[in-house]
Amino acid sequence: MAGFGAHVSLLNSFLTEIVDSIRTKNGQRITDLIQLDFDSLSPERQKPYSDLNQELNRDYPPQRDGELVARCKQTVSQDEFGTFSTSFSECIIQYFRYLRDFTSADNQAKATKIRQLTSQCVTALGDTKYGIIMIPIVLSFSRTLAAIATNLDRNPSLIRNPSLATTQDAEGAPGKVSFVEDAANVLREAFIKCLAGSPGVPRTSRPSPDDKRVGIYLTANSCLKLLLQCRRLRNAQQMLSSIDVQSPPLSYYPAAQRVTYLYYLGRFHFANNHFRRAQRVLQMAYEQCHRRAIKHRRLILIYLIAANICLGRFPSSTLLSRPEASDIGPRFTPLCKIIQTGDLGLFHQYLDLDSESGQWFLKRSILFQLRNRCEILVWRSLIRKAFLLVGYMGEEKKIPFLRLNYVHHAAIWALSRQRATFTANGFSSLSSSSDEKYVDPEFADVDAAINETGFDPETGLYIDEYIGQYVPYGSEGAESPTMNEVESVVLSLIQQGLLRGFALHTNPRFAIPGSQKAGGPMKAGFPEVWSVTASKDSGEPVPGWVEEENLDAGGGGRVVRIFGARPAGA
């Protein structure tokens, strides 16, 4: 900041600098002037704000607040700046009040005042002529607001009045909203103003420096960061839909904004189990991220590898040898080996919540996706290994098949070994502890009574057809997984295209017809997982990712390709 004269009013100097910056539309200069995070400044830069605080308390104390308001409105005159003067003068009035009254206030009071100040700046952002200069100011204020809000959310004891955290969520429904989410809602309003752009400007045109559309991805990225931080990333759905409909192509924006946005978009789709979409977006983010940005490439790579594994595509040794993957490989390589071997017990152990590896994946919000999606791939490997060892490979016109009781016994053995290992090591997983249910002594013989009388515990009725048919849960012979569960897994794999063949329920078997023409049962019945998942990609544009080739000539919304649609009225 340029030095101010010793005998010149600091308030006048600040106002003069601000007005000159408005005339030249230099929003960054105003951002540098009206700082909120004074602690982050060097001692030399802190001094003008300390002196201005003293001047404001001396010349414009709260009792003379009207004089401060008049002074600010006189400087930002309506004759020169039109309607912008009303909203912007209110911004600087609130800023000087904050500087005068809240520099030593607690975090909750600071958060409330900065939130009001940022909201007022968003209002000024809506001005058609001068609103563009508010973008860097809003982003700067929101960063300070987010830092204070994060501290409040992590330390609830600092909150004096919990009712201040009760407001409306993104859909307008009343409820408790965290301070960070409230800050994200303010940024969402700024994003809407930027997305509206300048009236009459075609969507397909590149944003000019005077076009508020230059702030679309700046505000979107800041908002998405806060939503991710407060675990409300799914609330970004409306924002992404608006980008689909109104935003210019992402390629029109600087690389830093593109990579950041694609990273958050990939996180959004991954969290919603759209792994193919996440893989495409994160792959582009990784390719466009500068090779020297090791920290950012590492962050992208974690979710890119996770999305690929869910799709059946494992990282190569070449990829894992890169600098950004130095500490990622030791996490994902064991998981890939477990999936390849088909060891269900080791899979559950490696991704258990009580394990160190499970906690690492949980901290990065990928644990449950890996557990839910990759377990079916472990089953596929188990079935494939069983087919290799004990399956009938077929002769002449006979169809190769595998008796599913072999798969059943292998799965029980793998899971029981895992439980035994955990017990020996002094651990107890959620799955093993749930099998040991406490039964009150008064109900010790209730299973026999139910079987004898035909009593239905769910309805409270006595049904003759139930006599002798009741099988208590967890009784002997009902080992987990059951044969019915094994058959369900096989049918699910067939339905997904990860197994090719058919299953028989009577004398349960998995058979692979036409294997001789396809090069043998292993090649015919067990297609490559990645090729199957990749073949299901219809080439549809990824929601939230606006690409230039997907816009029609008139600058409308995304092109929607409809496959297999029936005629109206059919």
C-alpha positions as CSV (number, residue, x, y, z in Angstrom):
1,M,0.0,0.0,0.0
2,A,1.3,3.4,-0.8
3,G,2.2,5.6,2.1
4,F,-0.1,8.3,3.3
5,G,1.0,11.7,4.4
6,A,1.4,12.2,8.2
7,H,-1.0,15.2,8.3
8,V,-3.6,13.9,5.8
9,S,-6.8,12.2,7.1
10,L,-6.4,8.4,6.5
11,L,-10.1,8.1,5.9
12,N,-9.9,10.7,3.1
13,S,-6.9,9.0,1.6
14,F,-8.6,5.6,1.6
15,L,-11.8,7.1,0.0
16,T,-9.8,8.9,-2.6
17,E,-7.9,5.7,-3.6
18,I,-11.2,3.8,-3.7
19,V,-12.9,6.3,-5.9
20,D,-10.0,6.5,-8.3
21,S,-10.0,2.7,-8.5
22,I,-13.7,2.6,-9.3
23,R,-13.2,5.1,-12.1
24,T,-10.5,2.8,-13.7
25,K,-12.5,-0.3,-12.8
26,N,-9.5,-1.7,-10.8
27,G,-11.2,-4.1,-8.5
28,Q,-7.9,-5.7,-7.4
29,R,-6.7,-2.4,-6.1
30,I,-9.8,-1.9,-4.0
31,T,-9.3,-5.5,-2.7
32,D,-5.8,-4.6,-1.6
33,L,-7.1,-1.5,0.2
34,I,-10.0,-2.9,2.2
35,Q,-8.4,-5.8,4.0
36,L,-10.1,-7.9,6.6
37,D,-7.5,-10.4,7.7
38,F,-5.1,-7.9,9.4
39,D,-3.2,-10.6,11.2
40,S,-1.9,-12.0,7.9
41,L,-0.4,-8.7,6.9
42,S,3.2,-7.6,7.6
43,P,3.7,-5.1,10.5
44,E,4.4,-2.4,7.9
45,R,1.0,-3.0,6.2
46,Q,-0.8,-3.4,9.5
47,K,0.1,0.1,10.7
48,P,-2.3,2.1,8.3
49,Y,-5.2,0.1,9.5
50,S,-4.3,0.5,13.1
51,D,-4.0,4.2,12.6
52,L,-7.3,4.3,10.7
53,N,-9.0,2.4,13.5
54,Q,-7.8,5.1,16.0
55,E,-8.9,7.9,13.6
56,L,-12.4,6.4,13.1
57,N,-12.9,6.0,16.9
58,R,-11.7,9.5,17.5
59,D,-13.5,11.4,14.7
60,Y,-16.5,9.1,14.0
61,P,-17.4,7.1,17.1
62,P,-20.7,5.2,17.1
63,Q,-22.5,8.3,18.5
64,R,-21.5,10.1,15.3
65,D,-22.1,7.3,12.9
66,G,-24.4,9.5,10.7
67,E,-21.4,11.7,9.9
68,L,-19.4,8.7,8.7
69,V,-22.4,7.6,6.5
70,A,-22.7,11.1,5.0
71,R,-18.9,11.2,4.3
72,C,-18.9,7.9,2.4
73,K,-22.0,8.7,0.4
74,Q,-20.6,12.1,-0.5
75,T,-17.4,10.6,-1.9
76,V,-19.2,7.9,-3.9
77,S,-21.7,10.2,-5.5
78,Q,-24.7,9.1,-7.4
79,D,-24.1,11.8,-10.0
80,E,-20.9,10.1,-11.1
81,F,-21.6,6.4,-10.5
82,G,-25.3,6.2,-10.8
83,T,-27.1,3.3,-9.1
84,F,-23.8,1.7,-8.2
85,S,-23.2,4.4,-5.6
86,T,-26.0,3.3,-3.4
87,S,-24.9,-0.3,-3.0
88,F,-21.2,0.3,-3.0
89,S,-21.3,3.2,-0.5
90,E,-23.1,0.9,1.8
91,C,-20.3,-1.6,1.4
92,I,-17.6,0.8,2.4
93,I,-19.8,2.2,5.3
94,Q,-20.0,-1.4,6.7
95,Y,-16.3,-1.9,6.1
96,F,-15.3,1.2,8.1
97,R,-17.8,0.3,10.8
98,Y,-16.1,-3.1,11.0
99,L,-12.7,-1.5,11.1
100,R,-13.8,0.8,13.9
101,D,-15.8,-1.6,16.1
102,F,-14.9,-5.2,15.4
103,T,-11.1,-5.5,15.1
104,S,-10.9,-6.9,18.6
105,A,-14.3,-8.7,18.6
106,D,-14.8,-12.4,19.0
107,N,-15.0,-14.7,16.1
108,Q,-18.8,-15.0,16.1
109,A,-19.3,-11.3,15.9
110,K,-16.7,-11.1,13.2
111,A,-18.3,-13.8,11.2
112,T,-21.7,-12.1,11.4
113,K,-20.4,-8.7,10.3
114,I,-18.2,-10.1,7.5
115,R,-21.1,-12.1,6.3
116,Q,-23.3,-9.0,6.1
117,L,-20.5,-7.1,4.4
118,T,-19.9,-9.9,1.9
119,S,-23.6,-10.0,1.1
120,Q,-23.7,-6.3,0.5
121,C,-20.8,-6.7,-1.9
122,V,-22.7,-9.4,-3.7
123,T,-25.6,-6.9,-4.1
124,A,-23.2,-4.4,-5.6
125,L,-21.9,-7.1,-7.9
126,G,-25.3,-7.0,-9.7
127,D,-24.6,-3.5,-11.1
128,T,-24.4,-3.7,-14.9
129,K,-21.6,-1.1,-15.3
130,Y,-19.4,-1.3,-12.3
131,G,-20.4,-4.7,-10.8
132,I,-17.3,-6.4,-12.4
133,I,-15.0,-4.7,-9.9
134,M,-16.7,-6.5,-7.0
135,I,-15.6,-10.0,-8.0
136,P,-12.1,-10.0,-6.4
137,I,-13.5,-8.2,-3.4
138,V,-16.2,-10.8,-2.8
139,L,-13.6,-13.6,-3.2
140,S,-11.3,-11.9,-0.8
141,F,-14.0,-11.3,1.9
142,S,-15.3,-14.9,1.4
143,R,-11.9,-16.4,2.1
144,T,-11.7,-14.5,5.4
145,L,-15.3,-15.4,6.2
146,A,-14.6,-19.1,5.5
147,A,-11.5,-19.1,7.7
148,I,-13.5,-17.7,10.7
149,A,-16.5,-19.9,10.0
150,T,-14.3,-23.0,9.9
151,N,-12.9,-22.1,13.3
152,L,-16.4,-21.7,14.7
153,D,-17.6,-25.0,13.2
154,R,-14.6,-26.9,14.7
155,N,-14.9,-25.2,18.0
156,P,-18.6,-24.9,19.0
157,S,-17.6,-23.6,22.4
158,L,-16.8,-20.3,20.7
159,I,-20.4,-19.8,19.7
160,R,-22.2,-17.6,22.2
161,N,-25.6,-17.6,20.5
162,P,-26.3,-21.0,18.7
163,S,-29.5,-19.5,17.2
164,L,-27.3,-17.5,14.8
165,A,-26.5,-20.8,13.0
166,T,-30.1,-21.5,12.3
167,T,-31.1,-20.3,8.9
168,Q,-32.3,-21.8,5.6
169,D,-30.6,-24.4,3.5
170,A,-30.0,-24.2,-0.3
171,E,-33.6,-25.2,-1.0
172,G,-35.0,-22.6,1.3
173,A,-36.1,-25.1,4.0
174,P,-35.6,-24.0,7.6
175,G,-32.9,-25.9,9.5
176,K,-29.5,-25.7,11.1
177,V,-26.8,-24.6,8.7
178,S,-23.2,-24.5,9.6
179,F,-21.2,-21.3,9.4
180,V,-19.2,-22.7,6.5
181,E,-22.3,-23.7,4.6
182,D,-23.7,-20.2,5.2
183,A,-20.6,-18.7,3.7
184,A,-21.0,-21.0,0.7
185,N,-24.6,-19.8,0.3
186,V,-23.3,-16.2,0.0
187,L,-20.8,-17.3,-2.7
188,R,-23.6,-19.0,-4.5
189,E,-25.4,-15.7,-4.8
190,A,-22.3,-14.2,-6.2
191,F,-22.0,-17.0,-8.7
192,I,-25.6,-16.4,-9.9
193,K,-24.8,-12.7,-10.5
194,C,-21.7,-13.7,-12.5
195,L,-23.5,-16.3,-14.5
196,A,-26.2,-13.8,-15.5
197,G,-23.4,-11.9,-17.2
198,S,-24.1,-8.9,-19.4
199,P,-27.5,-8.6,-21.1
200,G,-27.5,-9.4,-24.8
201,V,-24.1,-11.1,-24.8
202,P,-24.2,-14.5,-26.6
203,R,-23.3,-17.5,-24.5
204,T,-20.7,-18.7,-27.0
205,S,-18.7,-15.5,-26.9
206,R,-15.5,-15.3,-24.9
207,P,-15.9,-13.2,-21.7
208,S,-14.3,-9.9,-22.0
209,P,-12.5,-8.2,-19.0
210,D,-15.6,-6.1,-18.5
211,D,-18.0,-9.1,-18.6
212,K,-19.0,-10.5,-15.2
213,R,-18.9,-13.9,-16.7
214,V,-15.2,-13.9,-16.1
215,G,-16.1,-14.6,-12.4
216,I,-18.3,-17.7,-13.1
217,Y,-15.6,-20.3,-12.2
218,L,-13.8,-18.2,-9.7
219,T,-17.0,-18.0,-7.6
220,A,-18.1,-21.5,-8.4
221,N,-14.7,-22.9,-7.3
222,S,-14.8,-21.0,-4.0
223,C,-18.3,-22.1,-3.3
224,L,-17.6,-25.8,-4.2
225,K,-14.6,-25.7,-1.9
226,L,-16.7,-24.6,1.0
227,L,-19.5,-27.1,0.2
228,L,-16.9,-29.9,0.1
229,Q,-15.4,-28.7,3.4
230,C,-18.8,-28.8,5.2
231,R,-19.7,-32.1,3.5
232,R,-22.6,-30.6,1.5
233,L,-21.2,-31.2,-1.9
234,R,-24.5,-32.7,-3.2
235,N,-26.0,-29.3,-2.7
236,A,-24.0,-28.2,-5.7
237,Q,-26.5,-29.9,-8.1
238,Q,-28.4,-26.7,-8.9
239,M,-25.2,-24.8,-9.5
240,L,-23.9,-27.4,-11.9
241,S,-27.2,-27.5,-13.7
242,S,-27.1,-23.7,-14.1
243,I,-23.6,-24.0,-15.6
244,D,-24.9,-26.5,-18.1
245,V,-27.5,-24.1,-19.3
246,Q,-25.8,-20.7,-19.2
247,S,-22.1,-20.9,-18.9
248,P,-19.6,-20.4,-21.8
249,P,-17.3,-23.3,-22.5
250,L,-14.9,-24.1,-19.8
251,S,-12.0,-23.9,-22.3
252,Y,-12.5,-20.1,-22.5
253,Y,-11.1,-19.8,-18.9
254,P,-7.6,-19.8,-17.5
255,A,-5.9,-23.2,-16.8
256,A,-6.0,-22.7,-13.0
257,Q,-9.7,-22.2,-13.0
258,R,-10.3,-25.1,-15.4
259,V,-8.2,-27.6,-13.3
260,T,-9.7,-26.5,-10.0
261,Y,-13.3,-26.7,-11.3
262,L,-12.8,-30.1,-13.0
263,Y,-11.3,-31.4,-9.7
264,Y,-14.4,-30.4,-7.7
265,L,-16.7,-31.6,-10.5
266,G,-15.0,-35.0,-10.4
267,R,-15.4,-35.1,-6.6
268,F,-19.1,-34.3,-7.0
269,H,-19.7,-37.2,-9.5
270,F,-17.5,-39.6,-7.5
271,A,-19.5,-38.8,-4.3
272,N,-22.7,-39.6,-6.3
273,N,-21.3,-42.9,-7.6
274,H,-21.0,-41.7,-11.2
275,F,-17.5,-43.2,-11.5
276,R,-17.3,-43.0,-15.3
277,R,-18.1,-39.3,-15.3
278,A,-15.7,-38.7,-12.4
279,Q,-13.0,-40.6,-14.3
280,R,-13.4,-38.5,-17.5
281,V,-13.4,-35.2,-15.6
282,L,-10.5,-36.1,-13.3
283,Q,-8.4,-37.4,-16.2
284,M,-8.7,-34.1,-17.9
285,A,-7.9,-32.2,-14.7
286,Y,-4.8,-34.3,-14.2
287,E,-3.6,-33.8,-17.8
288,Q,-4.1,-30.1,-17.7
289,C,-2.5,-29.6,-14.2
290,H,1.1,-28.3,-14.5
291,R,3.6,-31.0,-14.0
292,R,5.4,-29.0,-11.3
293,A,2.2,-28.6,-9.2
294,I,3.0,-31.9,-7.4
295,K,0.6,-31.2,-4.5
296,H,-2.4,-30.5,-6.8
297,R,-1.6,-33.4,-9.1
298,R,-1.4,-35.7,-6.1
299,L,-4.8,-34.6,-4.9
300,I,-6.3,-35.2,-8.3
301,L,-4.6,-38.5,-8.7
302,I,-6.1,-40.0,-5.5
303,Y,-9.6,-39.6,-6.8
304,L,-8.7,-40.5,-10.4
305,I,-7.1,-43.8,-9.3
306,A,-10.1,-44.5,-7.0
307,A,-12.6,-43.9,-9.8
308,N,-10.6,-46.1,-12.2
309,I,-10.4,-48.9,-9.7
310,C,-14.2,-48.8,-9.3
311,L,-14.4,-49.2,-13.1
312,G,-11.9,-52.1,-13.0
313,R,-8.9,-50.3,-14.3
314,F,-5.8,-50.5,-12.1
315,P,-2.9,-48.0,-12.1
316,S,0.2,-48.9,-13.9
317,S,3.7,-49.1,-12.3
318,T,4.7,-46.2,-14.6
319,L,2.0,-44.0,-13.1
320,L,2.8,-44.9,-9.6
321,S,6.5,-44.1,-10.1
322,R,5.7,-40.4,-10.7
323,P,6.6,-38.0,-7.9
324,E,3.0,-37.1,-7.1
325,A,2.2,-40.8,-6.6
326,S,5.0,-41.6,-4.2
327,D,2.8,-42.1,-1.1
328,I,-0.3,-43.1,-3.0
329,G,0.9,-46.4,-4.5
330,P,1.4,-48.1,-1.1
331,R,-2.3,-47.4,-0.4
332,F,-3.8,-48.6,-3.7
333,T,-1.5,-51.4,-4.8
334,P,-2.5,-53.8,-2.0
335,L,-6.1,-53.1,-2.8
336,C,-5.6,-53.9,-6.4
337,K,-3.8,-57.2,-5.5
338,I,-6.6,-58.2,-3.2
339,I,-9.2,-57.6,-5.9
340,Q,-7.2,-59.7,-8.4
341,T,-6.8,-62.6,-5.9
342,G,-10.5,-62.6,-5.0
343,D,-9.8,-62.7,-1.2
344,L,-13.1,-61.5,0.3
345,G,-11.8,-61.7,3.9
346,L,-8.6,-59.7,3.2
347,F,-10.7,-57.2,1.2
348,H,-13.0,-56.6,4.2
349,Q,-10.0,-56.4,6.5
350,Y,-8.1,-53.9,4.4
351,L,-11.1,-51.6,4.1
352,D,-12.4,-52.1,7.6
353,L,-13.2,-48.9,9.6
354,D,-10.9,-50.1,12.4
355,S,-7.9,-50.6,10.1
356,E,-5.2,-48.0,9.4
357,S,-5.8,-48.3,5.7
358,G,-9.5,-47.9,6.1
359,Q,-9.1,-44.7,8.0
360,W,-6.8,-43.3,5.3
361,F,-9.5,-43.9,2.6
362,L,-12.2,-42.6,4.9
363,K,-10.4,-39.4,5.6
364,R,-10.4,-38.8,1.8
365,S,-14.1,-39.7,1.4
366,I,-13.5,-42.7,-0.9
367,L,-13.8,-45.6,1.6
368,F,-17.5,-46.5,1.1
369,Q,-17.4,-46.1,-2.7
370,L,-14.5,-48.5,-2.8
371,R,-16.1,-51.0,-0.4
372,N,-19.5,-50.9,-2.2
373,R,-18.2,-51.0,-5.8
374,C,-15.1,-53.1,-5.5
375,E,-16.6,-56.0,-3.5
376,I,-18.4,-57.3,-6.6
377,L,-15.1,-57.2,-8.5
378,V,-13.6,-59.4,-5.7
379,W,-16.4,-61.8,-6.1
380,R,-15.7,-62.0,-9.8
381,S,-12.1,-62.8,-9.2
382,L,-13.1,-65.5,-6.7
383,I,-15.5,-67.1,-9.2
384,R,-12.8,-66.9,-11.9
385,K,-10.2,-68.6,-9.7
386,A,-12.7,-71.3,-8.6
387,F,-13.5,-71.9,-12.3
388,L,-9.8,-72.3,-13.1
389,L,-9.2,-74.8,-10.2
390,V,-12.4,-76.9,-10.1
391,G,-14.5,-75.8,-13.0
392,Y,-15.5,-78.2,-15.9
393,M,-13.9,-76.8,-19.0
394,G,-16.2,-78.6,-21.5
395,E,-15.6,-81.3,-24.1
396,E,-16.8,-81.3,-27.7
397,K,-20.4,-80.1,-27.5
398,K,-20.6,-80.0,-23.7
399,I,-21.0,-76.6,-22.0
400,P,-18.3,-75.6,-19.4
401,F,-19.7,-74.9,-16.0
402,L,-18.8,-74.3,-12.4
403,R,-20.7,-75.7,-9.4
404,L,-21.5,-72.7,-7.1
405,N,-21.0,-74.7,-3.9
406,Y,-17.3,-74.4,-4.5
407,V,-17.6,-70.6,-4.6
408,H,-19.8,-70.8,-1.5
409,H,-17.2,-72.8,0.5
410,A,-14.4,-70.6,-0.7
411,A,-16.2,-67.4,0.3
412,I,-17.0,-68.8,3.8
413,W,-13.4,-69.9,4.3
414,A,-12.0,-66.5,3.3
415,L,-14.4,-64.6,5.6
416,S,-14.0,-67.0,8.5
417,R,-10.2,-66.7,8.2
418,Q,-10.5,-62.9,8.3
419,R,-12.7,-63.0,11.4
420,A,-10.2,-65.4,13.1
421,T,-7.3,-63.1,12.3
422,F,-9.1,-60.1,13.7
423,T,-10.0,-62.0,16.9
424,A,-6.4,-63.3,17.3
425,N,-5.1,-59.7,17.0
426,G,-7.5,-58.3,19.6
427,F,-9.7,-56.5,17.0
428,S,-13.4,-56.9,16.3
429,S,-14.9,-55.7,13.1
430,L,-18.4,-54.4,12.6
431,S,-19.4,-57.5,10.6
432,S,-18.1,-60.0,13.2
433,S,-19.6,-58.2,16.2
434,S,-23.0,-58.1,14.6
435,D,-23.1,-61.9,14.4
436,E,-22.9,-62.2,18.2
437,K,-26.3,-61.1,19.3
438,Y,-27.2,-61.0,23.0
439,V,-30.4,-63.0,23.9
440,D,-32.1,-62.4,27.2
441,P,-32.5,-65.7,29.2
442,E,-36.3,-65.3,29.2
443,F,-36.3,-65.6,25.4
444,A,-33.7,-68.4,25.2
445,D,-36.3,-71.0,24.0
446,V,-38.5,-68.7,22.0
447,D,-37.3,-70.1,18.6
448,A,-38.6,-73.5,19.5
449,A,-41.9,-72.1,20.7
450,I,-42.3,-70.1,17.4
451,N,-41.6,-73.2,15.4
452,E,-44.1,-75.3,17.4
453,T,-47.0,-72.8,17.4
454,G,-46.5,-71.0,14.0
455,F,-46.4,-67.6,15.7
456,D,-45.3,-64.8,13.4
457,P,-43.2,-62.2,15.3
458,E,-43.7,-59.5,12.7
459,T,-47.6,-59.5,12.7
460,G,-48.3,-61.1,16.1
461,L,-50.6,-63.8,14.4
462,Y,-50.6,-67.6,14.7
463,I,-50.4,-69.1,11.2
464,D,-50.8,-72.8,10.7
465,E,-48.7,-72.9,7.6
466,Y,-45.7,-71.5,9.6
467,I,-45.6,-74.5,12.0
468,G,-42.3,-76.2,11.7
469,Q,-41.0,-73.8,9.0
470,Y,-39.3,-71.1,11.2
471,V,-35.6,-71.0,10.8
472,P,-34.0,-68.5,13.2
473,Y,-31.5,-66.0,11.9
474,G,-27.9,-67.0,12.6
475,S,-28.8,-70.6,13.4
476,E,-26.4,-73.5,12.6
477,G,-26.1,-74.2,8.9
478,A,-26.9,-70.6,7.9
479,E,-23.3,-69.5,7.5
480,S,-22.6,-66.2,5.8
481,P,-22.7,-65.9,2.8
482,T,-25.6,-68.3,2.1
483,M,-25.9,-70.1,-1.2
484,N,-28.8,-67.8,-2.1
485,E,-26.4,-64.9,-1.6
486,V,-23.8,-66.5,-3.8
487,E,-26.4,-67.1,-6.6
488,S,-27.5,-63.4,-6.3
489,V,-23.9,-62.3,-6.7
490,V,-23.5,-64.4,-9.9
491,L,-26.8,-63.1,-11.3
492,S,-25.7,-59.6,-10.6
493,L,-22.4,-60.1,-12.3
494,I,-24.2,-61.5,-15.3
495,Q,-26.6,-58.6,-15.4
496,Q,-23.7,-56.1,-15.3
497,G,-21.9,-57.9,-18.1
498,L,-19.0,-58.8,-15.9
499,L,-19.8,-62.5,-16.4
500,R,-21.1,-64.0,-19.7
501,G,-23.2,-67.1,-19.3
502,F,-26.2,-68.2,-17.3
503,A,-26.9,-69.5,-13.9
504,L,-29.0,-72.6,-12.8
505,H,-30.8,-72.6,-9.5
506,T,-31.4,-76.3,-9.3
507,N,-28.1,-77.9,-8.5
508,P,-26.6,-74.3,-8.6
509,R,-24.1,-73.8,-11.5
510,F,-22.7,-71.1,-13.7
511,A,-22.4,-72.2,-17.3
512,I,-20.7,-70.6,-20.2
513,P,-22.2,-71.5,-23.6
514,G,-20.3,-70.9,-26.9
515,S,-16.9,-70.9,-25.3
516,Q,-15.2,-72.9,-28.1
517,K,-15.8,-70.2,-30.7
518,A,-14.8,-67.5,-28.3
519,G,-11.4,-69.0,-27.4
520,G,-12.2,-71.0,-24.3
521,P,-14.4,-70.6,-21.2
522,M,-12.1,-68.2,-19.4
523,K,-12.0,-65.8,-22.3
524,A,-15.7,-66.2,-23.1
525,G,-17.1,-66.1,-19.6
526,F,-14.9,-63.5,-18.0
527,P,-14.5,-60.4,-20.1
528,E,-12.1,-57.6,-19.1
529,V,-13.9,-55.4,-16.5
530,W,-12.6,-52.1,-17.9
531,S,-13.7,-53.0,-21.5
532,V,-17.2,-53.7,-20.2
533,T,-17.5,-50.5,-18.2
534,A,-16.0,-48.4,-20.9
535,S,-18.4,-49.9,-23.5
536,K,-21.3,-48.6,-21.5
537,D,-20.2,-45.0,-22.0
538,S,-22.6,-43.6,-24.5
539,G,-20.5,-40.4,-25.1
540,E,-23.0,-38.2,-23.4
541,P,-21.6,-34.9,-22.1
542,V,-20.7,-34.9,-18.5
543,P,-23.2,-32.8,-16.5
544,G,-21.5,-29.6,-15.3
545,W,-18.8,-29.7,-17.9
546,V,-19.5,-27.3,-20.8
547,E,-17.5,-28.2,-23.8
548,E,-17.4,-26.1,-26.9
549,E,-18.4,-28.9,-29.3
550,N,-21.5,-29.7,-27.2
551,L,-23.1,-26.3,-27.7
552,D,-25.4,-25.8,-30.7
553,A,-24.9,-22.9,-33.1
554,G,-27.4,-20.8,-31.4
555,G,-25.7,-20.9,-28.0
556,G,-28.3,-23.0,-26.3
557,G,-28.0,-25.7,-23.7
558,R,-26.3,-29.0,-23.8
559,V,-27.0,-31.4,-26.7
560,V,-29.0,-34.3,-25.5
561,R,-28.7,-37.6,-27.3
562,I,-31.6,-39.9,-26.8
563,F,-31.0,-43.6,-27.4
564,G,-33.8,-46.1,-27.8
565,A,-36.6,-43.6,-27.3
566,R,-40.1,-44.6,-28.4
567,P,-42.4,-42.4,-30.5
568,A,-44.8,-40.3,-28.5
569,G,-48.0,-42.2,-27.8
570,A,-46.4,-45.6,-28.4
